[in-house]
């Protein structure tokens, strides 16, 4: 069952980035987040599941990046 809550997408991404920053730095990688200024920050959805998906995606990006940086960019398409 989905848990529907109001949350700030920027805070969600920043929390995941903070959690994984040490992992990136241990590989001499930079982990950066870019949030477009016009992006609506308030969303309604399953915060926990989104956080888990972001954690998995960013962890894999760190794991398979040999050098440089991992950038998480939030924007509208």
Secondary structure, 3 states (H helix, E strand, C coil): CCCCEEEEHHHHHHHHHHHHHHHHHHCCCEEEEEECCCCCCEEEECHHHHHHHHHHHHHHHHHCCCCCEEEEEECCC
